[in-house]
Amino acid sequence: MPAPLVVPDASVLLKWVLPSEDEPDADKALLLRGAILADVVRVIVPPLWLYEVGNTIARRFPAHATAWLTAMIKFGLQEAAPSASWLATALELTRTHRVTFSDAAYHALAISRKGVFVTADVRYADRMAMDRSVVALSDWMPPAMPSLSRR
């Protein structure tokens, strides 16, 4: 059985590089990163992730922008190519729930790929509380991590 698919948004990805003392739930974001590295979960993101992450880092931490963005790119996040079904779902979420297209893009990707959208945006997660394809980062739990030693 393949590992579960997670679609983290920019609010989660930023916590991988921003100073953790300033970031609520940074520990959960780092758990997610560890689960990805351990192949316990698979990850996919829409191509806009770099622009959203880059915008925040470039404005708030210009002295670190090159190093942090380079590290993020080297992580090798799989980017989804846009598709008609993804676009239709994103537009429907935007219209129905009155959310931004960029937020809906991550959520729609999770829906179209049968994964879960993980966001640190509590307002968005609360708004979508009845949707099982969305989970707040604070509530996200990794699947069982493989043991490093079986002895």
N, C-alpha and C positions, 0 to 999 in steps of 0.2 A: 504494500500500500504506500503510495507516495506521501511525503511529508505534507502537512497542511500548508496552504498558501496564505501569506500575509501581505497586505498592501499598507505599508506605513506611509503616513503623509509627512510633509515637511516639518510639522511641529514635532514629530517623533524623531526624524532623521537629524534635526538640529541638535537634539540632546546627546547625540553621539560625539559631538565636538565642542559644544559650548561648555563653559565652566559649570560643573554640576551643582555647586552651591547656589547658583542663580536659577536652576532649572528644576521645578517640581517633577517628580517621577522620573528623574534621570536614571535611577537605579533600574526601573522597569524598561526604559529604552535600551540600556546596556544589556539587560537580560535578553531582550529581543535580538540585539546585535549578536550576542553570544549564541543564541539558538540558531541564527542564520549561519554563523561560522561553523557550528557543529552539525549543520545539515539536518537539524531537528525540524526546522520550518524552511519553506521556500519563500522567496520574496520577489515581488515585481512592483514596479512603479511606473506611473505615466512620465513621459519625457519632461514634463514641466517641473519635476522635482528639483532639478539643478537650478533653475531660475528662481524658484521660491526660496530654496536654501541659500543660494548665492546672494539674493537680495538682502536677506536678514544679516548674513555674515558680513557682507561688504559694507553695510551701513553701520552696524553695531560694533564690529571688530575689524576695521580695515587693516590694522597691522598684522592680523592673523589670516586674512582672507585667502591669500594665495596658498599657504600651507594647509589650511583646513579644507578648502575646496579641492585641492589636489588629492588629499587623503580620501575625501568622500568619493571622488571619481575613481581612485584606485581600488576602492572597495568592490567595484564591479557590479553595481546593482543592475539587474535585468530590467530593461525598459520595454514596455509594451508598445507595439505599433498601434496607432489609432485604427479603429474599425467602425463599421456602420452601427453594429449593435452597441458597442461601447459609447459612441456618440449619442445614440438615441436614448440610452439609459441616463447618461450624464445630463442631457437636456431635460429629460423628464424629472429627474431629481431636482434640478435647478428650478424648474417651473412649479412643481408640486410643493416643494418644501421651502421655496424662497431662500435658497442657499447660493453661494457663489459657484460659478462654473468650475473653478479650480478645486474647491472642496468636493463637488460632485464628481469630478474626474477621477479622484482616488476611489471614492465610494463605488462608482459605476464599474471601475476596473475590478474591484473585489467581487461585485455581483456577477459580472460577465465571465469571470474566471473561477467562480465558485470558491472564493476565498473570504477572508475577513479583513475589513478595513480597520486599522488601528490608528487612532488619533489622540493627541493630547488636547485637542479642542473639546473641552467638556460640554460646551454649549451645543456643538454639533452632535456629539454622542447622545446628549440628553434629548435633543430634538428627534433623533432617530431611535429612541430607546426600544421601540417595538420591532426594529429591524435587526435580525440576528447576524447580518453581515457587517455590523458596526460594533466596535468595542472601544471604550475609553482606555487609553494607555494605563491609567491607574487600576483598571479592572482586568487587564490582559494577564494571562498566566501562560507560561510556555508549556508545551507538552513535556512529558518526562524526558529529561536530558539523559543521554547514554552515560553509563558509568565509565570512568577512565580506567578503572581497574576492576577486573572480574574475579579477583581472588578473595 
